[in-house]
Amino acid sequence: MSPLPRRSLLKAAAAAGAAAPSLWTPGAQNAAAAPRAEAADADPVTLDWLEDGGLGAAPGSTVGVPWPKGAYREDQTFALTGADGKSVPVQSWPIAHWPDGSLKWTAHAVSSGSGKLTLTAGTPAAPEKRVTVGRRGGTIELSTGVITARIATSGTTLITSITRGSTEIARDGRLVLLRQPEYEDGDRTTVRTERFDGTISKVTVEQEGPVRAVVRIDGRHRKGGHGLLPFSLRLYFYAGADSFRMVHTITYDGKQEPGKASGDFVRGLGVRFTVPMRDASYDRHIRIGGEGTGMLREAVKGITGLRRDPGTAVQEAQFAGKKLPDPATWDQRVTTRLPYIPEWGDYTLSQLSADGFTLRKRTRKGYGWIGAGGGRRASGFGYVGGVGGGLSFGLRDFWEKFPAQLDVRDAHTDAAEVTLWLWSPEAQPMDLRFYHDGLGQDTFPEQLEGLNITYEDYEPGFGTPHGIARTSELLFWANASTPSAEELAEQVAAVRVLPQLAAPPKQLIGAGVFGKGLFSEPDRSTPARARIEDHLDFLFTYYKDQVEQRRWYGFWDYGDIMHTYDTVRHQWRYDVGGYAWDNSELSPDLWLWYAYLRSGRADIFRFAEAMTRHTGEVDVYHLGKWAGLGTRHGVQHFADSAKQQRIANTTYRRPYYFLTADERVGDLMHANVDSDETFLALDPLRKIRTEPYTPDRNALSIGFGTDWSGLVSAWLTEWERRGPEWEKARARVLSTMETIAAQPNGFVQGSGLYDLDTGRFAVAGTPKVEVSHLSAVFGLNELCAELIDLVDMPEFEEAYYDYCRYFNASKAEQAARYGSDFGSLILFQGHSRLDAYAAVRTGDDELAERAWRKFYGSDGYKESAPWRTEEVSGPTALVAGREAPWVSTNDTALYGLAAIENLALLGDRMP
């Protein structure tokens, strides 16, 4: 039997809503209850919040902390104290191990804290109100000590109720999808939609407290016998919190064909709750977030601004959200006429672009809408309820991932309905059809001609969105009463920027993670160092500003950046084949993460976080025949026919996962463990092979650069995390390292025939030289640095050092060593970090000198570059702003990584 169906199932298990999701997650058991081990010589770690304000109104935060090899054993427990010396409850669990079994990374969850916290070996304090998880019939019951959530295990209602004390705050939490089966341009189209309801297939309790509990719900949106868009939800509850977090993932599995009007067009995608309304209508309150902490603050039945005045105290109480005095105490000219004051039951805020939202309301269904204001960028926050309790809700990255929408319906009745639309039903349908008709590119030669003009690698049927995913984050608060203005502002702040604890750069560097010695803290102690630091700051700031200026926003786009600039049009080449969306080309993800690791800067973390959420979901397939492969850069994130390991690369997800213990990113990394089987499904070199080749599971052609670096990253991560396949993964790491080293020319051999059953490369009988400028620029150097630090295999070390020595060597030197040179190569500046790494590892002074020579004087960015932006405005450009026409994302990623690694490795040997 072909292994492909099994591989597809394994990939589907980690994709949203897989029928048989993995039951494994690190820390699934109560780590805090483990016996305490004696601590090794490890200093306390000071944790701090990325942004000011601490935890604020968020339910909790989880942080990953690395440890040097041998510092702590598996069963070590940890304690946390605040700046005042008082114990802070913490839940800890391992998320990675060193090969000797000692802890490499640990995760720590807290539900309180506003300042710096100190983490040490010790016995954790227990929370005053701990999270508990119970099971009763078909319901899972979670209590934070403040609120209780009841989660169904089947059906279309996911969260049956949320209560605070004896008061039900919300019920019937469910998922809604609107499908539009036809999408025709023009003014004669008829819009028809169908509603699908999220239906549970499996519920898994992943953590049970005492500080943090996590429940995963997998399923699919269904209408009758028709299923669409698998989903995976995780619900996070923290001790003592009155709120919870939802991480919502969908995988697109519909059908849309270019040139056809019929298909699975998503018209709306939402999360919906029913909110009981018990108070008098004048004591019911609506809050809708505007710009910043701006807020629409109204009552369902307003008693301000009337012709008759009920009294200042009454009006001020209603605006503040407080219970009004008995109407019998008001001016009776108001009290006797209360039935004649309208009740406003419905509210809608629509954010259909990154630059504008509108807000409107009406009394009830069937009656006219009244404009209630608008603005530029809404916070994505709302509240509905009354003095007796209510539900606050928020959607993170609301305007950044437009089109989004908030709906409140029927607030004048005894049951209001709240919907957070991740895709607004007022927007155009989600159109994921490929963008052109193929342009006659029916054969490989024609497709290569197309590649040579637009840089797009087209192939019929390959530009499909089937299998891409997207993750959204939501927050909900079960309030005992309508929150005050100050409380609302704190809740808005948590929605906009989710508080995150972080370990300092000193700890990240000292633990030797992500390639020992590859990054160091910024140092401006010499003019040469200061100039490079200035350049690094310039590049990051430029891209951050370009996201805003060029409006790189939207549900499917936010988090990515563009590849190449069009200097004539003063515009990034958003519409030119392979020059458009970057899709991780040459590792901008790594550049950003290494920039954060060395600096601890919150703005860099948030930029890298958005990119990780995007590139790991949208640019990669999670279902279908290409599950486990990513798509090369292009006009649409899925457009290019080059479906490759280098884009699905686990290396790009590792930093975010280990810094936050994010389970969804953990799913993505685990899904890649069997990605070696993708080479049976698709030959990445099919268009340029000169000899016949048929994929054979015992002799698969796999490159030692972009292919193997993606595979070994997934295997290494599974091994470190002790996942379900960690022993197989460890064997794959070691066997492929051994058999690459055994090749006649090591890495320079270029590729080998890989056996899926043994996990080994066949050792070639004759040497060959097959070197690409791309081989090492998708994380190979960073992965090899980690592997060399972890695995004692001198033959592998020497094979890699040899590759490092000779890539940037002269052709004569290459030919003298290998019998022939490497041909025409580029990207020498980016490869200078290989020179630097090998120079330090081998003590080669000449190689150290060459590293800086190639960094300063080859290709890429030079010191003589402008290192500034220029003003651009109309009519030259669509919007006024700044441009740096000499900047390209390839060069930026390579310069950024080379600068960071060269400074860390050879900063004391700069010319």
C-alpha positions in Angstrom: 0.0 0.0 0.0 1.2 3.5 -0.8 2.3 5.4 2.3 0.7 8.6 1.0 -2.7 8.1 2.6 -1.0 7.6 6.0 1.1 10.7 5.5 -1.9 12.7 4.6 -3.6 11.5 7.8 -0.6 12.4 9.9 -0.6 15.9 8.4 -4.3 16.2 8.8 -4.0 15.3 12.5 -2.1 18.5 13.1 -4.1 20.6 10.7 -7.2 22.3 12.2 -10.0 19.9 12.8 -8.3 16.7 11.9 -10.4 13.7 12.5 -7.8 12.1 14.7 -5.7 14.8 16.3 -2.6 14.0 18.3 -3.4 13.6 22.0 0.1 14.6 22.9 1.0 18.0 24.3 4.0 18.9 26.5 2.9 19.6 30.1 -0.4 17.7 29.7 0.0 16.5 33.3 0.4 18.6 36.4 4.1 19.4 36.3 3.9 21.3 39.6 3.2 18.1 41.4 6.4 16.4 40.4 9.0 15.7 43.1 11.7 18.3 43.4 15.3 17.5 42.3 18.4 19.1 43.6 19.3 22.1 41.5 22.6 22.4 39.5 24.6 25.6 39.4 22.1 27.8 37.6 21.4 31.4 38.4 17.9 32.8 39.1 16.3 34.2 36.0 14.6 37.6 36.0 11.4 37.6 33.8 9.8 40.8 32.6 6.9 41.9 30.5 7.5 42.8 26.9 5.5 45.9 27.3 4.7 48.1 30.3 1.7 47.3 32.4 2.2 43.6 33.4 -0.6 41.2 33.0 -3.3 43.8 33.2 -6.8 42.4 32.4 -5.5 39.3 30.5 -6.3 35.9 32.0 -2.6 34.8 32.2 0.7 34.5 30.4 3.0 31.6 29.6 6.8 32.0 29.0 9.5 29.7 27.8 12.9 29.8 29.6 16.0 28.0 28.4 18.7 26.4 30.6 22.3 25.4 30.0 23.1 21.7 29.4 23.0 19.8 32.6 21.6 22.6 34.8 18.4 20.8 35.8 17.0 17.3 35.7 13.6 16.4 34.2 11.9 16.4 37.6 13.0 19.8 38.7 10.3 22.1 40.0 10.4 25.9 39.9 9.3 28.8 42.1 8.5 32.3 41.2 8.7 35.5 43.3 7.6 39.1 42.7 9.7 42.2 43.1 8.3 42.4 46.7 9.7 39.0 47.5 6.3 37.4 47.8 5.7 34.0 46.1 3.8 34.1 42.8 1.9 30.9 41.9 3.4 29.2 38.8 2.8 26.1 36.8 5.9 24.7 35.1 6.5 21.9 32.6 9.3 20.8 30.2 9.1 21.7 26.6 12.5 20.6 25.4 15.4 18.4 26.6 19.1 18.3 25.9 20.4 14.9 24.6 21.6 14.0 28.2 18.0 14.3 29.4 18.5 17.6 31.3 16.0 20.4 30.8 16.6 22.6 27.8 13.4 24.7 27.8 10.7 24.9 30.5 7.4 26.7 30.2 5.9 28.7 33.1 2.4 29.9 33.4 1.3 32.7 35.6 -2.1 34.3 36.3 -0.8 37.4 38.2 2.0 39.9 38.1 2.7 43.4 37.2 6.4 43.8 37.5 9.6 41.7 37.2 9.4 38.1 38.5 12.3 35.9 39.6 12.4 32.3 38.6 14.4 29.8 40.7 14.6 26.1 41.4 12.2 25.4 44.3 8.7 24.5 45.3 6.0 26.5 43.5 3.4 28.4 45.5 -0.2 27.1 45.0 -2.7 29.6 43.7 -5.4 30.7 46.2 -8.0 29.9 43.5 -6.7 27.1 41.4 -8.0 25.9 38.0 -9.9 22.7 38.2 -11.2 20.4 35.5 -14.1 18.0 36.0 -16.0 15.7 33.7 -19.7 15.0 34.0 -21.5 13.0 31.3 -20.9 14.7 28.0 -19.5 17.9 29.5 -16.1 19.1 30.7 -16.3 21.6 33.5 -13.5 24.1 34.1 -13.4 26.5 37.0 -10.8 29.3 37.5 -12.2 29.9 41.0 -14.0 32.9 39.7 -15.8 31.7 36.5 -16.9 28.3 35.4 -17.1 27.1 31.7 -18.9 24.0 30.6 -17.6 22.6 27.4 -19.6 20.1 25.3 -18.0 17.0 23.8 -20.3 16.6 20.9 -22.8 18.6 18.8 -22.8 22.2 17.5 -22.6 24.0 20.9 -19.0 24.1 21.9 -19.3 26.1 25.2 -22.7 25.4 26.8 -22.3 28.0 29.5 -20.0 30.5 31.3 -21.1 31.4 34.8 -19.7 33.7 37.4 -20.9 32.4 40.8 -24.5 31.5 40.3 -25.0 34.0 37.4 -24.9 32.7 33.9 -23.0 35.3 31.9 -23.0 33.6 28.4 -24.2 30.4 26.8 -24.3 28.5 23.6 -20.8 29.4 22.4 -20.7 28.2 18.7 -18.9 28.7 15.4 -20.7 30.1 12.3 -19.6 29.9 8.7 -21.5 31.5 5.8 -20.9 29.9 2.4 -21.7 31.7 -0.8 -21.9 29.0 -3.6 -21.6 31.5 -6.4 -19.6 34.7 -6.8 -20.1 36.5 -10.1 -18.9 40.0 -10.8 -21.3 42.5 -12.2 -24.6 44.0 -11.3 -26.8 41.0 -12.2 -25.6 38.5 -9.6 -27.9 37.0 -7.1 -26.3 36.6 -3.6 -27.3 33.4 -1.8 -25.7 32.1 1.3 -25.8 28.9 3.4 -25.0 28.7 7.1 -22.8 26.0 8.4 -22.4 25.3 12.1 -19.2 24.2 13.8 -19.6 20.6 14.8 -17.4 18.9 17.4 -15.5 15.7 16.5 -13.1 15.5 19.4 -12.4 17.3 22.7 -9.1 16.8 24.5 -8.1 18.2 27.9 -4.4 19.1 27.4 -3.6 20.7 30.8 -5.5 20.6 34.1 -4.0 23.2 36.3 -3.3 24.3 39.0 -2.5 27.6 37.3 -3.4 26.9 33.7 -5.8 24.6 32.0 -6.1 24.0 28.2 -8.9 22.3 26.3 -8.7 21.6 22.6 -11.8 21.2 20.5 -11.5 19.8 16.9 -14.3 19.6 14.4 -15.7 20.8 11.1 -18.3 23.3 10.0 -21.3 21.3 8.7 -24.7 21.8 7.0 -26.5 18.6 6.7 -24.1 16.1 5.1 -21.8 18.8 3.7 -18.7 19.6 5.7 -16.4 22.6 5.1 -13.4 24.2 6.8 -12.1 22.0 9.6 -11.4 23.9 12.8 -9.3 23.6 15.9 -9.9 25.6 19.0 -7.9 25.9 22.1 -9.4 27.4 25.2 -7.0 28.7 27.9 -8.1 29.2 31.5 -5.9 30.6 34.3 -6.3 30.5 38.1 -8.3 33.3 39.6 -9.1 34.8 36.2 -12.5 36.1 35.2 -11.6 35.7 31.5 -10.4 33.1 29.0 -8.5 33.1 25.8 -9.5 31.3 22.6 -7.1 30.3 19.8 -9.1 29.6 16.7 -7.7 27.9 13.6 -9.4 27.0 10.3 -8.0 25.1 7.4 -9.5 25.9 4.0 -10.6 22.7 2.3 -13.1 24.1 -0.1 -13.0 24.3 -3.9 -12.5 27.4 -6.0 -11.4 27.2 -9.6 -10.0 30.0 -11.7 -12.5 31.4 -14.2 -15.5 29.7 -12.6 -18.2 31.5 -10.6 -19.3 28.5 -8.5 -17.3 27.3 -5.6 -16.9 27.4 -1.8 -16.7 31.1 -1.2 -16.7 32.0 2.5 -19.0 35.0 3.1 -18.7 35.0 6.9 -16.7 33.2 9.6 -17.5 33.9 13.2 -17.6 33.0 16.9 -21.0 33.5 18.5 -22.4 33.6 22.1 -25.8 34.2 23.6 -25.8 36.6 26.5 -28.7 36.5 29.0 -30.1 40.0 29.6 -31.8 40.2 33.0 -31.7 43.9 33.9 -34.2 46.6 33.0 -33.4 47.9 29.6 -32.2 51.2 31.0 -29.7 49.2 33.1 -28.4 47.2 30.1 -25.2 48.5 28.5 -23.5 48.3 25.2 -19.8 49.1 24.8 -18.1 49.0 21.4 -14.4 49.8 21.0 -13.4 52.6 18.6 -9.9 53.9 18.0 -7.3 53.3 20.7 -9.2 53.1 24.0 -12.1 55.0 22.5 -15.5 53.6 23.3 -19.2 53.9 22.4 -20.9 53.8 25.8 -24.6 53.5 25.6 -27.6 51.9 27.2 -30.2 49.8 25.4 -32.7 52.4 26.6 -31.0 55.7 26.9 -32.2 58.3 29.4 -29.7 61.0 28.6 -30.3 63.8 26.2 -34.1 63.6 26.6 -36.4 66.5 26.4 -37.1 65.9 30.1 -34.3 65.5 32.6 -34.4 62.5 35.0 -31.7 64.1 37.1 -27.9 64.5 36.8 -27.2 61.6 39.1 -29.3 59.3 37.0 -27.7 60.3 33.8 -24.2 60.0 35.1 -24.9 56.6 36.6 -26.2 55.3 33.3 -23.1 56.6 31.4 -20.9 55.0 34.0 -22.7 51.7 33.7 -24.0 51.7 37.3 -27.4 50.6 38.5 -29.9 53.4 38.3 -32.0 54.5 41.2 -35.6 53.4 41.4 -37.5 55.2 38.6 -39.9 56.3 41.2 -37.2 58.7 42.5 -36.7 60.3 39.1 -38.5 63.3 37.6 -41.9 61.7 36.9 -42.1 63.4 33.6 -39.5 60.9 32.5 -40.6 57.9 34.5 -44.2 58.0 33.2 -42.9 58.2 29.6 -40.3 55.4 29.7 -42.4 53.2 27.3 -42.0 55.9 24.6 -38.1 55.8 24.6 -36.8 53.4 21.9 -34.8 50.4 22.9 -31.7 49.8 20.7 -31.2 46.1 20.4 -28.8 45.7 17.4 -25.3 47.1 16.9 -22.7 46.4 14.1 -19.2 47.6 13.8 -17.6 46.8 10.4 -13.9 47.1 9.6 -13.8 46.4 5.9 -10.3 47.8 5.4 -7.3 48.7 7.5 -8.3 52.4 7.1 -11.9 52.7 8.1 -14.7 51.3 10.3 -18.3 52.2 10.5 -20.7 51.7 13.4 -24.5 51.6 13.2 -27.4 50.5 15.3 -31.1 49.9 15.0 -34.0 49.1 17.4 -34.6 45.6 16.1 -34.7 43.4 13.0 -36.8 44.8 10.2 -36.3 48.4 11.1 -33.9 51.0 9.7 -30.2 51.3 10.7 -29.0 54.6 12.2 -25.4 55.7 11.8 -23.6 55.7 15.1 -20.2 57.0 14.1 -17.0 55.6 12.6 -13.3 56.0 12.5 -10.1 54.6 11.2 -9.0 51.5 13.2 -11.3 49.9 15.7 -9.8 47.9 18.7 -12.0 44.9 18.0 -13.5 45.1 21.5 -17.1 45.0 22.8 -19.3 44.4 25.8 -23.0 43.6 26.2 -24.7 43.1 29.5 -26.0 45.1 32.4 -25.5 45.9 36.1 -26.1 42.3 36.9 -23.3 41.0 34.7 -22.2 40.8 31.1 -19.7 39.5 28.5 -16.7 41.5 27.2 -15.2 40.2 24.1 -12.3 41.0 21.7 -10.6 39.9 18.5 -6.9 40.4 18.4 -5.4 42.1 15.3 -8.9 43.2 14.4 -8.1 45.9 11.8 -4.8 44.3 10.8 -6.6 41.2 9.6 -9.6 42.9 8.0 -12.4 42.4 7.0 -13.7 41.9 10.5 -16.9 42.8 12.3 -18.6 42.8 15.7 -22.4 42.2 15.9 -24.7 42.6 18.9 -28.3 41.5 18.3 -31.5 41.4 20.3 -30.0 43.2 23.4 -33.6 44.5 24.1 -34.8 40.9 24.6 -33.9 38.4 27.4 -31.1 36.9 25.3 -28.7 39.0 23.3 -26.5 37.5 20.6 -22.8 38.4 20.1 -20.9 37.5 17.0 -17.2 38.2 16.4 -16.7 37.9 12.7 -13.2 36.9 11.7 -14.4 37.4 8.1 -17.1 40.1 7.9 -20.3 39.0 6.0 -20.5 42.6 4.8 -17.2 42.2 2.8 -16.8 40.6 -0.5 -16.6 36.8 -0.3 -13.3 35.2 0.4 -12.0 34.9 -3.2 -9.0 32.5 -3.3 -9.2 31.7 -7.0 -5.8 31.7 -8.9 -5.3 35.0 -10.4 -4.6 34.3 -14.2 -5.6 31.7 -16.8 -2.2 30.1 -17.2 -1.1 32.3 -20.2 -0.5 29.2 -22.3 2.1 27.7 -20.0 1.0 24.1 -20.5 4.5 22.5 -20.7 7.6 22.6 -18.5 9.6 24.5 -21.2 6.8 27.1 -21.4 6.7 27.4 -17.7 10.4 27.9 -17.5 10.1 30.7 -20.0 7.4 32.2 -17.8 9.8 31.9 -14.8 12.4 33.8 -16.8 10.2 36.8 -17.4 7.9 37.2 -14.3 9.9 34.9 -11.9 6.7 32.9 -11.3 7.0 29.2 -11.4 3.5 28.3 -12.8 2.0 24.9 -13.3 -1.7 24.1 -14.0 -3.6 23.1 -10.9 -0.8 24.1 -8.4 -2.1 27.5 -7.4 -4.6 26.2 -5.0 -5.6 27.3 -1.5 -6.8 23.8 -0.5 -5.0 23.0 2.7 -3.8 26.5 3.9 -4.8 27.6 7.3 -5.2 30.7 9.5 -5.2 31.2 13.2 -7.0 34.0 15.2 -7.0 34.9 18.9 -9.9 36.0 20.9 -10.5 37.0 24.6 -13.7 36.9 26.7 -14.4 38.3 30.1 -17.3 37.2 32.3 -18.0 40.4 34.3 -20.0 40.6 37.5 -21.3 44.0 36.4 -20.7 46.5 33.6 -17.0 47.3 33.8 -15.9 50.8 34.6 -14.1 53.0 32.0 -10.8 52.1 33.6 -11.5 48.4 33.5 -12.7 48.6 29.9 -9.5 50.3 28.9 -7.5 47.5 30.5 -9.5 44.9 28.6 -9.1 46.8 25.3 -5.3 46.9 26.0 -5.2 43.1 26.5 -7.0 42.5 23.2 -4.8 44.8 21.3 -1.5 43.6 22.8 -1.7 40.3 24.6 0.7 40.6 27.6 3.7 38.4 27.3 6.4 37.5 29.9 9.9 37.1 28.5 13.3 35.8 29.6 16.1 38.3 29.1 18.7 38.1 26.2 21.4 37.2 28.8 19.5 34.0 29.6 18.9 33.1 25.9 22.5 33.7 25.1 24.0 31.9 28.1 21.8 28.8 27.7 23.4 28.3 24.2 20.1 27.7 22.4 19.4 28.4 18.7 23.0 27.8 17.8 25.5 28.4 20.5 27.5 31.6 20.0 25.4 32.8 17.0 24.0 35.9 18.6 25.1 38.4 21.3 23.6 41.5 22.8 23.9 44.7 20.8 27.3 46.4 21.4 28.1 50.0 20.2 31.5 50.1 21.9 33.4 50.8 18.6 32.5 52.9 15.5 32.4 49.8 13.3 30.1 47.9 15.7 27.9 51.0 16.1 27.5 51.4 12.3 26.3 47.8 11.9 23.9 48.2 14.8 22.6 51.4 13.1 22.1 49.5 9.9 20.2 46.7 11.6 18.0 49.2 13.3 17.4 51.0 10.0 16.4 47.8 8.2 13.9 46.7 10.8 12.4 50.2 11.1 12.1 50.4 7.4 10.1 47.2 7.1 7.9 48.0 10.0 7.1 51.4 8.4 6.5 49.7 5.0 3.9 47.4 6.5 2.0 50.5 7.4 2.7 52.6 4.3 2.0 49.9 1.8 -0.9 48.4 3.8 0.4 44.9 4.1 -2.7 43.9 6.0 -5.6 41.6 5.6 -6.9 38.2 6.8 -4.6 36.1 4.6 -1.8 38.7 4.2 -1.0 40.2 7.6 2.4 39.1 8.8 4.1 38.8 5.5 6.3 41.3 3.7 7.1 41.8 0.0 10.1 40.4 -1.8 11.4 43.0 -4.3 10.9 46.7 -5.0 10.0 48.2 -8.4 12.1 51.4 -8.6 10.3 52.7 -11.6 6.8 52.5 -10.2 8.0 53.4 -6.7 6.1 50.4 -5.5 6.9 46.9 -4.3 6.3 44.3 -7.1 3.0 43.1 -5.6 1.7 42.0 -9.0 4.9 40.5 -10.6 5.2 36.8 -10.2 7.8 35.7 -7.8 8.7 39.2 -6.7 5.5 39.7 -4.7 4.8 38.2 -1.3 8.0 36.9 0.3 6.9 33.6 1.9 10.0 33.2 4.1 12.4 33.4 1.1 16.0 33.4 2.4 14.8 33.4 6.1 13.5 36.9 7.1 11.7 35.0 9.9 15.1 34.0 11.3 16.5 37.5 10.9 13.7 38.9 13.0 13.9 36.2 15.6 17.6 36.5 16.0 17.2 40.3 16.2 14.8 39.8 19.1 16.8 37.1 20.9 19.8 39.4 21.2 17.8 42.6 22.0 14.6 41.6 23.8 12.8 44.4 21.9 9.1 44.2 22.1 8.5 45.7 18.7 10.7 43.1 17.0 9.0 40.3 18.9 5.5 41.5 17.8 6.7 41.8 14.1 8.2 38.3 14.3 5.2 36.9 16.0 2.9 38.1 13.2 5.2 36.7 10.6 5.3 33.3 12.4 1.6 33.1 12.6 1.3 33.9 8.9 4.1 31.9 7.3 3.5 28.8 9.4 -0.2 28.8 8.5 -0.9 30.5 5.2 2.3 29.7 3.3 2.1 26.0 4.1 -0.3 23.2 3.3 -1.8 21.3 6.2 -4.2 19.0 4.3 -4.2 17.1 1.0 -1.4 15.8 -1.2 1.0 18.6 -0.4 0.5 18.6 3.3 3.9 19.4 4.9 5.1 21.5 2.0 5.2 25.3 1.7 4.8 27.6 -1.4 7.5 29.7 -2.9 7.1 33.5 -3.0 4.4 34.8 -5.3 1.5 37.1 -6.1 -0.7 34.9 -3.9 0.7 33.0 -1.0 -0.3 29.7 -2.6 0.2 30.6 -6.2 3.6 29.3 -7.1 4.0 25.7 -8.2 7.2 25.3 -6.2 5.9 23.4 -3.2 8.9 22.9 -1.0 10.3 21.9 2.4 12.2 25.1 2.6 9.0 27.2 3.2 7.5 24.7 5.7 10.8 24.8 7.6 10.3 24.1 11.3 13.4 26.3 12.0 11.2 29.4 11.4 8.6 28.3 14.1 11.1 27.1 16.8 11.8 30.5 18.4 8.2 31.5 18.9 7.3 28.1 20.2 10.1 27.9 22.7 9.6 31.5 23.9 5.9 31.1 24.5 5.0 27.4 24.6 2.3 28.1 22.0 0.5 24.9 21.4 -0.7 25.7 17.9 2.8 26.3 16.7 3.7 23.1 18.4 1.1 21.4 16.3 2.7 22.8 13.1 6.2 21.5 14.1 4.9 18.1 15.1 3.1 17.8 11.8 6.4 18.0 9.9 8.0 15.0 11.5 6.9 12.8 8.6 7.5 15.4 5.9 10.2 13.2 4.3 7.2 11.3 2.7 6.3 14.5 0.8 9.1 13.6 -1.6 7.0 10.7 -2.8 4.2 13.1 -3.6 6.1 15.7 -5.5 9.6 16.0 -7.0 10.9 19.5 -6.4 13.3 19.3 -9.3 10.8 17.8 -11.8 11.1 20.7 -14.3 14.9 20.8 -14.6 16.0 17.2 -14.3 18.0 16.0 -17.3 17.8 12.3 -16.4 14.8 10.1 -15.9 13.6 10.0 -12.3 10.6 8.3 -10.6 10.2 8.8 -6.8 11.0 5.6 -5.0 10.4 5.3 -1.3 13.8 3.6 -0.9 15.7 6.0 -3.2 14.2 9.5 -2.9 16.4 12.3 -4.3 16.7 14.8 -1.4 19.1 17.8 -1.3 21.4 18.3 1.6 20.6 22.0 1.8 17.1 23.4 1.5 15.5 20.0 1.7 17.4 18.4 4.5 17.6 21.5 6.7 13.8 21.6 6.8 13.5 17.9 7.5 16.2 17.7 10.2 14.7 20.8 11.9 11.4 18.9 12.4 13.2 15.8 13.6 15.4 17.7 16.0 12.4 19.5 17.5 10.4 16.3 17.9 13.4 14.7 19.6 13.9 17.7 21.9 10.2 17.9 22.8 10.0 14.2 23.5 7.0 14.0 21.1 5.2 10.8 20.2 7.8 10.0 17.4 10.9 11.3 19.2 12.8 8.1 19.1 12.3 7.8 15.4 13.1 11.5 14.9 16.3 11.1 16.9 17.3 8.2 14.7 16.6 10.2 11.6 18.7 13.1 12.9 21.7 10.9 13.6 21.4 8.6 10.5 21.2 11.5 8.1 24.0 13.4 9.7 26.1 10.2 9.5 25.3 9.5 5.9 25.8 13.1 4.7 29.2 13.1 6.4 30.0 9.8 4.7 29.4 11.1 1.1 32.5 11.4 -1.0 32.2 15.2 -1.0 30.1 15.6 2.2 27.7 18.6 1.8 29.3 19.5 -1.5 27.9 16.3 -2.9 24.7 18.3 -3.0 22.1 15.5 -2.7 21.6 11.8 -2.1 19.2 9.0 -2.4 17.2 8.7 0.8 15.5 5.6 2.1 12.2 6.3 3.9 12.3 3.0 5.7 15.8 3.3 7.1 16.1 7.0 7.3 19.5 6.9 5.7 21.1 8.3 2.6 22.8 5.9 0.3 26.5 6.7 0.2 27.4 7.6 -3.4 30.1 5.6 -5.1 31.6 8.5 -6.9 32.1 12.1 -5.9 30.2 15.0 -7.5 30.1 18.8 -7.0 26.6 20.1 -6.6 26.4 23.4 -4.8 23.6 26.0 -4.9 23.7 29.5 -3.5 20.4 28.7 -1.8 21.5 25.6 0.1 22.6 27.3 3.3 20.3 30.3 3.4 17.1 28.6 4.7 18.4 28.0 8.1 21.1 25.4 7.4 23.9 27.2 9.2 21.8 27.8 12.3 20.6 24.2 12.3 24.1 22.8 11.8 25.3 25.0 14.7 22.7 23.5 16.9 23.4 19.9 15.8 27.1 20.2 16.2 26.6 21.5 19.7 24.2 18.6 20.5 25.7 15.6 18.7 29.3 14.4 19.0 30.0 13.4 15.4 33.4 14.7 14.2 32.9 13.5 10.7 29.8 15.6 10.3 31.5 18.6 11.8 34.3 18.4 9.4 32.0 17.9 6.4 30.1 21.1 7.4 33.2 23.1 8.1 34.5 22.1 4.7 31.4 23.4 3.1 31.8 26.6 5.0 35.4 27.0 4.0 34.9 26.5 0.3 31.6 28.3 -0.6 33.2 31.7 -0.4 36.6 30.4 -1.5 38.1 31.2 -5.0 37.2 28.9 -7.9 40.8 27.8 -7.9 40.7 26.8 -4.2 37.4 24.9 -4.8 38.8 23.0 -7.8 42.0 22.1 -5.9 39.9 20.6 -3.1 37.1 19.0 -5.0 38.4 18.5 -8.6 36.1 21.2 -10.0 34.8 24.6 -8.9 31.3 25.4 -7.7 30.3 27.3 -10.8 28.7 30.7 -10.7 27.5 31.6 -7.2 26.0 34.6 -5.5 24.9 35.6 -1.9 28.5 35.9 -0.6 27.6 38.4 2.1 25.0 36.1 3.5 27.5 33.2 3.4 30.0 35.2 5.4 28.3 33.9 8.5 29.4 30.4 7.5 33.0 31.7 7.2 32.7 33.2 10.7 31.2 30.1 12.2 33.8 27.7 10.8 36.6 30.2 11.7 35.7 30.1 15.3 35.1 26.4 15.4 38.4 25.6 13.8 40.6 28.5 14.9 41.3 29.5 11.3 42.5 33.1 11.3 42.4 33.4 7.5 38.8 32.3 7.5 38.0 34.9 10.1 39.6 37.6 8.0 37.6 36.4 4.9 34.3 36.5 6.8 34.6 40.3 7.3 36.0 40.8 3.8 33.0 39.0 2.3 30.6 40.8 4.6 31.9 44.3 3.7 33.1 43.8 0.1 31.2 41.3 -1.9 27.5 41.5 -2.8 24.5 42.5 -0.7 24.5 45.8 1.3 27.7 47.8 1.5 28.8 50.6 3.8 28.5 52.9 0.8 24.7 52.2 0.5 22.6 55.2 1.2 21.3 53.8 4.6 18.4 56.3 4.5 15.0 56.7 2.9 13.7 59.2 0.5 10.3 61.0 0.4 7.8 59.7 -2.2 4.5 61.4 -2.8 1.8 61.9 -5.4 1.5 61.8 -8.3 4.5 59.5 -8.2 3.0 57.2 -5.6 -0.4 56.2 -4.5 0.2 57.5 -1.0 2.9 59.8 0.4 5.6 58.1 2.4 9.2 57.0 2.3 11.1 54.6 0.1 14.5 53.0 0.0 14.7 51.7 -3.6 18.0 49.9 -3.0 16.5 47.6 -0.3 15.4 44.1 -1.2 14.1 41.5 1.2 16.6 38.8 0.1 19.5 41.2 0.9 17.9 42.3 4.1 17.5 38.8 5.5 21.0 37.8 4.5 22.6 41.0 5.8 20.6 40.8 9.0 21.7 37.3 9.8 25.3 37.8 8.7 25.6 40.9 10.7 24.2 39.4 13.9 26.2 36.2 13.7 29.5 37.8 12.6 29.3 40.3 15.4 28.7 37.5 17.9 31.4 35.2 16.6 34.0 37.6 15.4 33.1 41.0 16.8 36.5 41.3 18.5 38.2 40.8 15.1 36.5 43.5 13.0 38.7 45.3 10.5 
